Amino acid sequence: MKLTVLGCTGSLAAPGNPGSSYLINAREGDPGILMDFGPGALAALQEVGDPSDAHLLFSHLHADHCSDTASLCVWRRFHPTAPATRRHMLYGPSYAAEHLGRMSANGPDEIDDLSDTFDVHTWVSGESVDIDAVTVTPFAVVHPAAESHALRVEDKDSGAVITFSGDSAYTPALVEAARGADLFLCEAAWGPVADENTPPGMHMSGQEAGRLAREAGVKKLVLVHIQPWSDKEATLAAAKAEFDGEVVVGCAKDVYEVL
């Protein structure tokens, strides 16, 4: 599997770094698989993939993880030479069709019906789904957004695993989601270390991300969803103090291959 970081900044887009969005390519000729689609993701996707040929998975529906979806629908429906020629799968919370439909609607009392371009499904925590060459398992996590999930993506042929934490406070469910993963994309929105002023039940620090990586026995930890104003080097150092495996800070346009 190949994973391309379209954007991985925390809570809002930053210069040169769109909001949370990742593109997975598992098998030659299959549609891409998008995990989240935050502000700026569509422009980034145009550089590396086909917006009209991709499935769409959401960890949750805070704006920094989904706000470019309305623009994606415009591309898929109305591109003059390369619109979508089929419906692709969309997985997310139970209210995804309504929430995303309101973002894409023409007026305040309308809901755009996305079913012409996406086949919308609801995550059930712990229940795996097959999407072409991969199996995806959602794990319920701890975040203020309703129905937030970490996503574990496993290549059916090679067994390679990519886990994306989504947004979450520390929870044992994340250890299970990331168990033995080849690549663990883990949020570290609070910077190096959380303190007494850090709101509970929302995000994690670099220290907590490193602890999770150690407890899950992952091969590589990629720190993501770091706020633009946070000290990335200090966050990296805090993670490394907890985990002696490979740790890097994710950046837009990074490409990772897991075999």
Secondary structure, DSSP 8 states (H G I E B T S, - for coil): -EEEEEE-BSSS-BTTB-SSEEEEE-STTS-EEEE---TTHHHHHHHHS-TTSEEEE-S---HHHHTTHHHHHHHHHH-SS---SS-EEEEE-TTHHHHHHHHH-SSTT----GGGTEEEEE--TT--EEETTEEEEEEE---SSSS-EEEEEEETTT--EEEE--S--S-HHHHHHHTT-SEEEEE-TT-S---TTS-SSS---HHHHHHHHHHHT-SEEEEE-B-TTS-HHHHHHHHHTT--SEEEE--TT-EEE--
